[in-house]
């Protein structure tokens, strides 16, 4: 397709582990294929990446 944009853009609303894991898999897969990746975090998804919310095991 001529002039196609190969950028993957993800908009995350939920910060649950299962949804964040799926987004990470999609982002890493697209980056491995040479595509640019944009991840937009909103609401609870942004909360999932806060340093004081991460559980260290």
Buried (B, 14 or more C-beta within 10 A) or exposed (E): EEEEEEEBEBEBEBBEEEBBEEBEEBBEEBEEEEEEBEBEBEEBBEEBEEEEEEEEE
